[in-house]
Amino acid sequence: LRSKELVVGILGEGAQKAYSYRDLADASVVNDTVGGLDLVVTMDSRNFVATVFERTLGDATLTFDRAEETGQMTDRETGSTWDKQTGLAVAGELEGKRLIRSPFITGFWFGWKDFHPDTEVYEPEPGL
């Protein structure tokens, strides 16, 4: 990554991972696991704000896709629609449920890698 590239940094159990804002803006929604935590990393391209949530709700681990037409996201398991900034299900079977926000750090790549030199860097899947 470039030195002054903005990243979302996540610290998991014995693991660290960085996601460039550029890649998040392209993907909008990234399902991932960091240090045993199942997470969804989102980017609202309207205001360039990233958010991270746990993907586990009760006993289920949800998998999210971006909802192109609304700028929100939907889960594959129930088809519910979720707000990417609040983690609130706004429509569907899980309407009214809320994902738990997960801590993350936003900063420049040079700062993140100085403190976390062994960090993994998110690489988008080809074709996304």
N, CA, C and O atoms as a GROMACS GRO file, in nm:
protein
  512
    1LEU      N    1   0.084  -0.119   0.000
    1LEU     CA    2   0.000   0.000   0.000
    1LEU      C    3   0.088   0.124   0.000
    1LEU      O    4   0.203   0.119   0.043
    2ARG      N    5   0.034   0.233  -0.047
    2ARG     CA    6   0.107   0.360  -0.043
    2ARG      C    7   0.112   0.412   0.100
    2ARG      O    8   0.019   0.388   0.178
    3SER      N    9   0.218   0.480   0.133
    3SER     CA   10   0.243   0.529   0.269
    3SER      C   11   0.125   0.601   0.331
    3SER      O   12   0.087   0.573   0.445
    4LYS      N   13   0.068   0.695   0.258
    4LYS     CA   14  -0.040   0.779   0.314
    4LYS      C   15  -0.178   0.731   0.274
    4LYS      O   16  -0.274   0.808   0.275
    5GLU      N   17  -0.188   0.604   0.238
    5GLU     CA   18  -0.318   0.548   0.206
    5GLU      C   19  -0.397   0.527   0.335
    5GLU      O   20  -0.343   0.473   0.432
    6LEU      N   21  -0.522   0.568   0.337
    6LEU     CA   22  -0.608   0.546   0.453
    6LEU      C   23  -0.645   0.399   0.462
    6LEU      O   24  -0.677   0.335   0.361
    7VAL      N   25  -0.641   0.345   0.584
    7VAL     CA   26  -0.678   0.206   0.605
    7VAL      C   27  -0.769   0.194   0.727
    7VAL      O   28  -0.768   0.279   0.816
    8VAL      N   29  -0.847   0.088   0.726
    8VAL     CA   30  -0.920   0.042   0.843
    8VAL      C   31  -0.835  -0.070   0.901
    8VAL      O   32  -0.807  -0.168   0.832
    9GLY      N   33  -0.795  -0.056   1.026
    9GLY     CA   34  -0.714  -0.159   1.091
    9GLY      C   35  -0.795  -0.231   1.197
    9GLY      O   36  -0.865  -0.170   1.278
   10ILE      N   37  -0.784  -0.364   1.196
   10ILE     CA   38  -0.858  -0.448   1.291
   10ILE      C   39  -0.758  -0.536   1.366
   10ILE      O   40  -0.669  -0.597   1.307
   11LEU      N   41  -0.776  -0.540   1.497
   11LEU     CA   42  -0.696  -0.628   1.582
   11LEU      C   43  -0.784  -0.742   1.630
   11LEU      O   44  -0.885  -0.720   1.698
   12GLY      N   45  -0.746  -0.864   1.594
   12GLY     CA   46  -0.818  -0.982   1.640
   12GLY      C   47  -0.729  -1.059   1.736
   12GLY      O   48  -0.618  -1.014   1.768
   13GLU      N   49  -0.775  -1.172   1.782
   13GLU     CA   50  -0.698  -1.257   1.873
   13GLU      C   51  -0.572  -1.305   1.802
   13GLU      O   52  -0.577  -1.400   1.723
   14GLY      N   53  -0.458  -1.240   1.831
   14GLY     CA   54  -0.332  -1.280   1.771
   14GLY      C   55  -0.319  -1.249   1.623
   14GLY      O   56  -0.230  -1.303   1.557
   15ALA      N   57  -0.406  -1.164   1.570
   15ALA     CA   58  -0.402  -1.131   1.426
   15ALA      C   59  -0.435  -0.983   1.407
   15ALA      O   60  -0.507  -0.923   1.486
   16GLN      N   61  -0.381  -0.927   1.300
   16GLN     CA   62  -0.413  -0.790   1.261
   16GLN      C   63  -0.438  -0.789   1.111
   16GLN      O   64  -0.377  -0.865   1.036
   17LYS      N   65  -0.528  -0.702   1.069
   17LYS     CA   66  -0.557  -0.693   0.926
   17LYS      C   67  -0.590  -0.550   0.891
   17LYS      O   68  -0.655  -0.479   0.968
   18ALA      N   69  -0.543  -0.507   0.774
   18ALA     CA   70  -0.568  -0.372   0.724
   18ALA      C   71  -0.645  -0.379   0.593
   18ALA      O   72  -0.618  -0.465   0.509
   19TYR      N   73  -0.739  -0.288   0.577
   19TYR     CA   74  -0.822  -0.277   0.456
   19TYR      C   75  -0.806  -0.136   0.403
   19TYR      O   76  -0.835  -0.040   0.475
   20SER      N   77  -0.761  -0.121   0.279
   20SER     CA   78  -0.746   0.014   0.225
   20SER      C   79  -0.884   0.073   0.196
   20SER      O   80  -0.975   0.002   0.154
   21TYR      N   81  -0.896   0.201   0.219
   21TYR     CA   82  -1.021   0.271   0.189
   21TYR      C   83  -1.055   0.256   0.040
   21TYR      O   84  -1.172   0.244   0.003
   22ARG      N   85  -0.953   0.256  -0.043
   22ARG     CA   86  -0.974   0.244  -0.188
   22ARG      C   87  -1.043   0.111  -0.220
   22ARG      O   88  -1.140   0.107  -0.295
   23ASP      N   89  -0.991   0.000  -0.162
   23ASP     CA   90  -1.052  -0.131  -0.186
   23ASP      C   91  -1.191  -0.141  -0.125
   23ASP      O   92  -1.280  -0.202  -0.184
   24LEU      N   93  -1.210  -0.082  -0.007
   24LEU     CA   94  -1.342  -0.084   0.055
   24LEU      C   95  -1.444  -0.004  -0.026
   24LEU      O   96  -1.560  -0.043  -0.036
   25ALA      N   97  -1.401   0.108  -0.082
   25ALA     CA   98  -1.491   0.188  -0.165
   25ALA      C   99  -1.537   0.107  -0.287
   25ALA      O  100  -1.652   0.117  -0.328
   26ASP      N  101  -1.446   0.028  -0.343
   26ASP     CA  102  -1.481  -0.055  -0.459
   26ASP      C  103  -1.574  -0.169  -0.419
   26ASP      O  104  -1.671  -0.197  -0.490
   27ALA      N  105  -1.546  -0.234  -0.307
   27ALA     CA  106  -1.622  -0.352  -0.266
   27ALA      C  107  -1.751  -0.315  -0.193
   27ALA      O  108  -1.854  -0.381  -0.210
   28SER      N  109  -1.747  -0.210  -0.112
   28SER     CA  110  -1.860  -0.163  -0.032
   28SER      C  111  -1.891  -0.252   0.090
   28SER      O  112  -1.922  -0.200   0.197
   29VAL      N  113  -1.883  -0.385   0.073
   29VAL     CA  114  -1.910  -0.480   0.181
   29VAL      C  115  -1.808  -0.594   0.170
   29VAL      O  116  -1.795  -0.656   0.064
   30VAL      N  117  -1.736  -0.620   0.280
   30VAL     CA  118  -1.637  -0.728   0.282
   30VAL      C  119  -1.666  -0.819   0.401
   30VAL      O  120  -1.663  -0.774   0.516
   31ASN      N  121  -1.693  -0.947   0.374
   31ASN     CA  122  -1.708  -1.048   0.478
   31ASN      C  123  -1.571  -1.107   0.504
   31ASN      O  124  -1.501  -1.145   0.410
   32ASP      N  125  -1.531  -1.116   0.630
   32ASP     CA  126  -1.397  -1.164   0.660
   32ASP      C  127  -1.394  -1.222   0.801
   32ASP      O  128  -1.487  -1.204   0.880
   33THR      N  129  -1.285  -1.290   0.831
   33THR     CA  130  -1.259  -1.340   0.966
   33THR      C  131  -1.120  -1.295   1.005
   33THR      O  132  -1.024  -1.320   0.933
   34VAL      N  133  -1.108  -1.228   1.120
   34VAL     CA  134  -0.980  -1.180   1.169
   34VAL      C  135  -0.962  -1.231   1.311
   34VAL      O  136  -1.041  -1.198   1.400
   35GLY      N  137  -0.859  -1.311   1.332
   35GLY     CA  138  -0.833  -1.363   1.466
   35GLY      C  139  -0.951  -1.434   1.527
   35GLY      O  140  -0.976  -1.421   1.647
   36GLY      N  141  -1.024  -1.510   1.446
   36GLY     CA  142  -1.139  -1.584   1.496
   36GLY      C  143  -1.270  -1.507   1.502
   36GLY      O  144  -1.374  -1.565   1.533
   37LEU      N  145  -1.266  -1.378   1.473
   37LEU     CA  146  -1.389  -1.296   1.472
   37LEU      C  147  -1.446  -1.289   1.330
   37LEU      O  148  -1.377  -1.249   1.237
   38ASP      N  149  -1.573  -1.328   1.315
   38ASP     CA  150  -1.641  -1.316   1.186
   38ASP      C  151  -1.693  -1.173   1.175
   38ASP      O  152  -1.777  -1.132   1.254
   39LEU      N  153  -1.642  -1.099   1.078
   39LEU     CA  154  -1.672  -0.956   1.066
   39LEU      C  155  -1.724  -0.921   0.928
   39LEU      O  156  -1.699  -0.993   0.830
   40VAL      N  157  -1.795  -0.809   0.921
   40VAL     CA  158  -1.828  -0.746   0.794
   40VAL      C  159  -1.775  -0.603   0.802
   40VAL      O  160  -1.806  -0.528   0.895
   41VAL      N  161  -1.694  -0.567   0.703
   41VAL     CA  162  -1.635  -0.433   0.694
   41VAL      C  163  -1.710  -0.361   0.583
   41VAL      O  164  -1.716  -0.410   0.470
   42THR      N  165  -1.766  -0.245   0.614
   42THR     CA  166  -1.848  -0.174   0.516
   42THR      C  167  -1.790  -0.035   0.486
   42THR      O  168  -1.719   0.023   0.568
   43MET      N  169  -1.823   0.014   0.370
   43MET     CA  170  -1.787   0.150   0.331
   43MET      C  171  -1.909   0.215   0.269
   43MET      O  172  -1.966   0.163   0.172
   44ASP      N  173  -1.949   0.327   0.324
   44ASP     CA  174  -2.056   0.405   0.266
   44ASP      C  175  -1.991   0.505   0.171
   44ASP      O  176  -1.930   0.602   0.215
   45SER      N  177  -2.004   0.480   0.043
   45SER     CA  178  -1.933   0.562  -0.056
   45SER      C  179  -1.992   0.704  -0.067
   45SER      O  180  -1.927   0.792  -0.122
   46ARG      N  181  -2.113   0.725  -0.014
   46ARG     CA  182  -2.171   0.860  -0.020
   46ARG      C  183  -2.095   0.956   0.070
   46ARG      O  184  -2.077   1.073   0.036
   47ASN      N  185  -2.049   0.905   0.186
   47ASN     CA  186  -1.978   0.994   0.278
   47ASN      C  187  -1.840   0.941   0.317
   47ASN      O  188  -1.775   0.995   0.406
   48PHE      N  189  -1.796   0.832   0.250
   48PHE     CA  190  -1.662   0.777   0.267
   48PHE      C  191  -1.635   0.740   0.413
   48PHE      O  192  -1.529   0.772   0.467
   49VAL      N  193  -1.733   0.672   0.476
   49VAL     CA  194  -1.722   0.631   0.616
   49VAL      C  195  -1.721   0.479   0.623
   49VAL      O  196  -1.807   0.412   0.566
   50ALA      N  197  -1.622   0.424   0.693
   50ALA     CA  198  -1.612   0.280   0.713
   50ALA      C  199  -1.669   0.242   0.848
   50ALA      O  200  -1.665   0.321   0.943
   51THR      N  201  -1.722   0.120   0.857
   51THR     CA  202  -1.774   0.066   0.981
   51THR      C  203  -1.747  -0.084   0.982
   51THR      O  204  -1.742  -0.147   0.877
   52VAL      N  205  -1.729  -0.140   1.102
   52VAL     CA  206  -1.704  -0.283   1.115
   52VAL      C  207  -1.804  -0.340   1.216
   52VAL      O  208  -1.824  -0.284   1.324
   53PHE      N  209  -1.866  -0.453   1.178
   53PHE     CA  210  -1.962  -0.521   1.265
   53PHE      C  211  -1.927  -0.669   1.275
   53PHE      O  212  -1.865  -0.725   1.185
   54GLU      N  213  -1.967  -0.730   1.386
   54GLU     CA  214  -1.962  -0.875   1.398
   54GLU      C  215  -2.073  -0.932   1.310
   54GLU      O  216  -2.184  -0.878   1.307
   55ARG      N  217  -2.044  -1.041   1.239
   55ARG     CA  218  -2.143  -1.103   1.150
   55ARG      C  219  -2.228  -1.207   1.221
   55ARG      O  220  -2.320  -1.263   1.162
   56THR      N  221  -2.197  -1.233   1.348
   56THR     CA  222  -2.271  -1.335   1.422
   56THR      C  223  -2.391  -1.270   1.491
   56THR      O  224  -2.378  -1.170   1.562
   57LEU      N  225  -2.506  -1.328   1.469
   57LEU     CA  226  -2.630  -1.281   1.530
   57LEU      C  227  -2.696  -1.403   1.592
   57LEU      O  228  -2.747  -1.490   1.521
   58GLY      N  229  -2.696  -1.409   1.724
   58GLY     CA  230  -2.744  -1.530   1.791
   58GLY      C  231  -2.649  -1.645   1.761
   58GLY      O  232  -2.529  -1.634   1.783
   59ASP      N  233  -2.703  -1.755   1.710
   59ASP     CA  234  -2.621  -1.871   1.674
   59ASP      C  235  -2.581  -1.872   1.528
   59ASP      O  236  -2.509  -1.961   1.484
   60ALA      N  237  -2.627  -1.773   1.451
   60ALA     CA  238  -2.602  -1.772   1.306
   60ALA      C  239  -2.490  -1.675   1.269
   60ALA      O  240  -2.477  -1.567   1.326
   61THR      N  241  -2.410  -1.716   1.172
   61THR     CA  242  -2.312  -1.624   1.113
   61THR      C  243  -2.367  -1.584   0.977
   61THR      O  244  -2.389  -1.669   0.891
   62LEU      N  245  -2.388  -1.455   0.958
   62LEU     CA  246  -2.446  -1.403   0.835
   62LEU      C  247  -2.339  -1.368   0.734
   62LEU      O  248  -2.225  -1.337   0.770
   63THR      N  249  -2.376  -1.375   0.608
   63THR     CA  250  -2.289  -1.336   0.497
   63THR      C  251  -2.360  -1.224   0.422
   63THR      O  252  -2.476  -1.238   0.385
   64PHE      N  253  -2.290  -1.113   0.401
   64PHE     CA  254  -2.353  -0.995   0.345
   64PHE      C  255  -2.307  -0.966   0.203
   64PHE      O  256  -2.194  -0.995   0.163
   65ASP      N  257  -2.399  -0.907   0.128
   65ASP     CA  258  -2.373  -0.855  -0.007
   65ASP      C  259  -2.421  -0.712  -0.012
   65ASP      O  260  -2.512  -0.674   0.062
   66ARG      N  261  -2.360  -0.633  -0.097
   66ARG     CA  262  -2.409  -0.495  -0.110
   66ARG      C  263  -2.538  -0.495  -0.189
   66ARG      O  264  -2.557  -0.575  -0.281
   67ALA      N  265  -2.625  -0.405  -0.152
   67ALA     CA  266  -2.752  -0.386  -0.223
   67ALA      C  267  -2.733  -0.262  -0.310
   67ALA      O  268  -2.748  -0.149  -0.265
   68GLU      N  269  -2.699  -0.286  -0.435
   68GLU     CA  270  -2.662  -0.178  -0.528
   68GLU      C  271  -2.765  -0.065  -0.532
   68GLU      O  272  -2.728   0.052  -0.531
   69GLU      N  273  -2.891  -0.101  -0.538
   69GLU     CA  274  -2.996  -0.001  -0.560
   69GLU      C  275  -3.019   0.089  -0.439
   69GLU      O  276  -3.067   0.201  -0.456
   70THR      N  277  -2.986   0.043  -0.318
   70THR     CA  278  -3.016   0.122  -0.200
   70THR      C  279  -2.894   0.174  -0.127
   70THR      O  280  -2.906   0.260  -0.040
   71GLY      N  281  -2.774   0.123  -0.159
   71GLY     CA  282  -2.655   0.161  -0.085
   71GLY      C  283  -2.647   0.092   0.050
   71GLY      O  284  -2.564   0.129   0.133
   72GLN      N  285  -2.732  -0.007   0.072
   72GLN     CA  286  -2.732  -0.082   0.198
   72GLN      C  287  -2.670  -0.219   0.172
   72GLN      O  288  -2.598  -0.236   0.074
   73MET      N  289  -2.696  -0.316   0.259
   73MET     CA  290  -2.647  -0.451   0.237
   73MET      C  291  -2.757  -0.550   0.275
   73MET      O  292  -2.845  -0.519   0.356
   74THR      N  293  -2.750  -0.669   0.216
   74THR     CA  294  -2.846  -0.774   0.247
   74THR      C  295  -2.770  -0.898   0.293
   74THR      O  296  -2.657  -0.924   0.251
   75ASP      N  297  -2.835  -0.976   0.381
   75ASP     CA  298  -2.771  -1.102   0.419
   75ASP      C  299  -2.825  -1.214   0.332
   75ASP      O  300  -2.943  -1.215   0.296
   76ARG      N  301  -2.738  -1.307   0.298
   76ARG     CA  302  -2.775  -1.420   0.210
   76ARG      C  303  -2.868  -1.518   0.280
   76ARG      O  304  -2.948  -1.585   0.215
   77GLU      N  305  -2.856  -1.529   0.410
   77GLU     CA  306  -2.930  -1.630   0.484
   77GLU      C  307  -3.079  -1.600   0.493
   77GLU      O  308  -3.160  -1.692   0.483
   78THR      N  309  -3.118  -1.474   0.510
   78THR     CA  310  -3.261  -1.440   0.523
   78THR      C  311  -3.309  -1.339   0.421
   78THR      O  312  -3.429  -1.319   0.405
   79GLY      N  313  -3.215  -1.274   0.351
   79GLY     CA  314  -3.253  -1.170   0.256
   79GLY      C  315  -3.290  -1.038   0.321
   79GLY      O  316  -3.342  -0.948   0.255
   80SER      N  317  -3.263  -1.026   0.450
   80SER     CA  318  -3.293  -0.901   0.520
   80SER      C  319  -3.200  -0.789   0.471
   80SER      O  320  -3.087  -0.814   0.430
   81THR      N  321  -3.250  -0.666   0.477
   81THR     CA  322  -3.174  -0.549   0.435
   81THR      C  323  -3.123  -0.477   0.559
   81THR      O  324  -3.196  -0.458   0.656
   82TRP      N  325  -2.995  -0.437   0.555
   82TRP     CA  326  -2.927  -0.378   0.670
   82TRP      C  327  -2.867  -0.243   0.633
   82TRP      O  328  -2.818  -0.224   0.522
   83ASP      N  329  -2.872  -0.150   0.728
   83ASP     CA  330  -2.805  -0.022   0.713
   83ASP      C  331  -2.656  -0.041   0.740
   83ASP      O  332  -2.619  -0.094   0.845
   84LYS      N  333  -2.571   0.000   0.648
   84LYS     CA  334  -2.427  -0.023   0.660
   84LYS      C  335  -2.361   0.062   0.768
   84LYS      O  336  -2.253   0.028   0.815
   85GLN      N  337  -2.423   0.171   0.807
   85GLN     CA  338  -2.361   0.258   0.908
   85GLN      C  339  -2.406   0.225   1.051
   85GLN      O  340  -2.329   0.245   1.145
   86THR      N  341  -2.528   0.177   1.067
   86THR     CA  342  -2.580   0.151   1.202
   86THR      C  343  -2.585   0.002   1.236
   86THR      O  344  -2.591  -0.034   1.354
   87GLY      N  345  -2.581  -0.085   1.133
   87GLY     CA  346  -2.593  -0.229   1.158
   87GLY      C  347  -2.734  -0.272   1.192
   87GLY      O  348  -2.755  -0.382   1.243
   88LEU      N  349  -2.832  -0.187   1.163
   88LEU     CA  350  -2.972  -0.217   1.192
   88LEU      C  351  -3.038  -0.281   1.070
   88LEU      O  352  -3.024  -0.232   0.958
   89ALA      N  353  -3.111  -0.392   1.093
   89ALA     CA  354  -3.190  -0.452   0.986
   89ALA      C  355  -3.314  -0.366   0.965
   89ALA      O  356  -3.394  -0.349   1.056
   90VAL      N  357  -3.328  -0.312   0.844
   90VAL     CA  358  -3.437  -0.218   0.817
   90VAL      C  359  -3.554  -0.282   0.743
   90VAL      O  360  -3.660  -0.221   0.730
   91ALA      N  361  -3.534  -0.405   0.694
   91ALA     CA  362  -3.643  -0.476   0.625
   91ALA      C  363  -3.611  -0.624   0.624
   91ALA      O  364  -3.495  -0.666   0.631
   92GLY      N  365  -3.717  -0.704   0.614
   92GLY     CA  366  -3.699  -0.848   0.603
   92GLY      C  367  -3.722  -0.920   0.735
   92GLY      O  368  -3.767  -0.862   0.834
   93GLU      N  369  -3.690  -1.049   0.735
   93GLU     CA  370  -3.712  -1.137   0.849
   93GLU      C  371  -3.646  -1.088   0.978
   93GLU      O  372  -3.700  -1.108   1.087
   94LEU      N  373  -3.530  -1.025   0.965
   94LEU     CA  374  -3.456  -0.980   1.084
   94LEU      C  375  -3.475  -0.831   1.116
   94LEU      O  376  -3.398  -0.774   1.193
   95GLU      N  377  -3.577  -0.769   1.055
   95GLU     CA  378  -3.602  -0.627   1.077
   95GLU      C  379  -3.605  -0.595   1.227
   95GLU      O  380  -3.670  -0.664   1.306
   96GLY      N  381  -3.532  -0.488   1.264
   96GLY     CA  382  -3.526  -0.446   1.402
   96GLY      C  383  -3.406  -0.502   1.478
   96GLY      O  384  -3.371  -0.451   1.585
   97LYS      N  385  -3.342  -0.606   1.425
   97LYS     CA  386  -3.223  -0.662   1.488
   97LYS      C  387  -3.104  -0.572   1.454
   97LYS      O  388  -3.103  -0.503   1.353
   98ARG      N  389  -3.003  -0.576   1.541
   98ARG     CA  390  -2.886  -0.491   1.519
   98ARG      C  391  -2.759  -0.573   1.538
   98ARG      O  392  -2.747  -0.652   1.631
   99LEU      N  393  -2.664  -0.552   1.446
   99LEU     CA  394  -2.533  -0.615   1.456
   99LEU      C  395  -2.449  -0.543   1.561
   99LEU      O  396  -2.469  -0.424   1.586
  100ILE      N  397  -2.358  -0.613   1.623
  100ILE     CA  398  -2.269  -0.554   1.723
  100ILE      C  399  -2.152  -0.489   1.652
  100ILE      O  400  -2.083  -0.551   1.571
  101ARG      N  401  -2.129  -0.362   1.683
  101ARG     CA  402  -2.018  -0.288   1.626
  101ARG      C  403  -1.887  -0.344   1.682
  101ARG      O  404  -1.877  -0.374   1.801
  102SER      N  405  -1.788  -0.360   1.596
  102SER     CA  406  -1.658  -0.412   1.636
  102SER      C  407  -1.555  -0.299   1.630
  102SER      O  408  -1.558  -0.218   1.537
  103PRO      N  409  -1.465  -0.293   1.727
  103PRO     CA  410  -1.366  -0.185   1.727
  103PRO      C  411  -1.270  -0.194   1.608
  103PRO      O  412  -1.233  -0.303   1.564
  104PHE      N  413  -1.231  -0.078   1.558
  104PHE     CA  414  -1.133  -0.069   1.450
  104PHE      C  415  -1.064   0.066   1.459
  104PHE      O  416  -1.107   0.155   1.532
  105ILE      N  417  -0.957   0.078   1.385
  105ILE     CA  418  -0.880   0.203   1.383
  105ILE      C  419  -0.872   0.250   1.239
  105ILE      O  420  -0.845   0.171   1.149
  106THR      N  421  -0.895   0.378   1.217
  106THR     CA  422  -0.874   0.437   1.086
  106THR      C  423  -0.747   0.521   1.094
  106THR      O  424  -0.730   0.602   1.185
  107GLY      N  425  -0.658   0.501   0.998
  107GLY     CA  426  -0.534   0.578   0.997
  107GLY      C  427  -0.460   0.560   0.866
  107GLY      O  428  -0.509   0.496   0.773
  108PHE      N  429  -0.344   0.617   0.860
  108PHE     CA  430  -0.261   0.602   0.741
  108PHE      C  431  -0.185   0.471   0.748
  108PHE      O  432  -0.149   0.424   0.857
  109TRP      N  433  -0.160   0.411   0.633
  109TRP     CA  434  -0.091   0.284   0.626
  109TRP      C  435   0.044   0.289   0.697
  109TRP      O  436   0.079   0.195   0.768
  110PHE      N  437   0.120   0.396   0.680
  110PHE     CA  438   0.254   0.401   0.742
  110PHE      C  439   0.244   0.391   0.894
  110PHE      O  440   0.329   0.328   0.957
  111GLY      N  441   0.142   0.452   0.953
  111GLY     CA  442   0.126   0.446   1.098
  111GLY      C  443   0.081   0.308   1.144
  111GLY      O  444   0.132   0.255   1.243
  112TRP      N  445  -0.016   0.251   1.072
  112TRP     CA  446  -0.066   0.119   1.109
  112TRP      C  447   0.047   0.016   1.103
  112TRP      O  448   0.066  -0.061   1.197
  113LYS      N  449   0.123   0.014   0.992
  113LYS     CA  450   0.226  -0.090   0.977
  113LYS      C  451   0.342  -0.069   1.074
  113LYS      O  452   0.410  -0.165   1.110
  114ASP      N  453   0.367   0.056   1.117
  114ASP     CA  454   0.471   0.079   1.216
  114ASP      C  455   0.435   0.012   1.349
  114ASP      O  456   0.522  -0.044   1.415
  115PHE      N  457   0.309   0.018   1.388
  115PHE     CA  458   0.266  -0.042   1.514
  115PHE      C  459   0.232  -0.190   1.499
  115PHE      O  460   0.237  -0.266   1.596
  116HIS      N  461   0.198  -0.232   1.377
  116HIS     CA  462   0.157  -0.371   1.351
  116HIS      C  463   0.230  -0.424   1.228
  116HIS      O  464   0.169  -0.444   1.123
  117PRO      N  465   0.362  -0.445   1.239
  117PRO     CA  466   0.443  -0.482   1.122
  117PRO      C  467   0.407  -0.617   1.061
  117PRO      O  468   0.438  -0.642   0.945
  118ASP      N  469   0.342  -0.706   1.136
  118ASP     CA  470   0.306  -0.838   1.083
  118ASP      C  471   0.163  -0.843   1.032
  118ASP      O  472   0.107  -0.952   1.014
  119THR      N  473   0.104  -0.728   1.010
  119THR     CA  474  -0.037  -0.724   0.969
  119THR      C  475  -0.058  -0.787   0.832
  119THR      O  476   0.028  -0.781   0.744
  120GLU      N  477  -0.174  -0.848   0.818
  120GLU     CA  478  -0.217  -0.899   0.688
  120GLU      C  479  -0.289  -0.784   0.617
  120GLU      O  480  -0.353  -0.701   0.682
  121VAL      N  481  -0.279  -0.779   0.486
  121VAL     CA  482  -0.347  -0.676   0.408
  121VAL      C  483  -0.458  -0.741   0.326
  121VAL      O  484  -0.434  -0.840   0.256
  122TYR      N  485  -0.579  -0.687   0.336
  122TYR     CA  486  -0.692  -0.737   0.258
  122TYR      C  487  -0.663  -0.720   0.110
  122TYR      O  488  -0.620  -0.613   0.065
  123GLU      N  489  -0.687  -0.828   0.036
  123GLU     CA  490  -0.674  -0.823  -0.110
  123GLU      C  491  -0.807  -0.864  -0.169
  123GLU      O  492  -0.856  -0.974  -0.143
  124PRO      N  493  -0.866  -0.777  -0.249
  124PRO     CA  494  -0.996  -0.811  -0.309
  124PRO      C  495  -0.984  -0.933  -0.401
  124PRO      O  496  -0.881  -0.958  -0.463
  125GLU      N  497  -1.094  -1.007  -0.408
  125GLU     CA  498  -1.098  -1.119  -0.501
  125GLU      C  499  -1.096  -1.065  -0.643
  125GLU      O  500  -1.156  -0.962  -0.671
  126PRO      N  501  -1.026  -1.136  -0.734
  126PRO     CA  502  -1.024  -1.091  -0.874
  126PRO      C  503  -1.166  -1.080  -0.929
  126PRO      O  504  -1.250  -1.166  -0.904
  127GLY      N  505  -1.189  -0.975  -1.004
  127GLY     CA  506  -1.319  -0.956  -1.066
  127GLY      C  507  -1.416  -0.875  -0.983
  127GLY      O  508  -1.527  -0.847  -1.028
  128LEU      N  509  -1.376  -0.835  -0.862
  128LEU     CA  510  -1.466  -0.752  -0.780
  128LEU      C  511  -1.437  -0.606  -0.803
  128LEU      O  512  -1.502  -0.520  -0.744
   0.00000   0.00000   0.00000
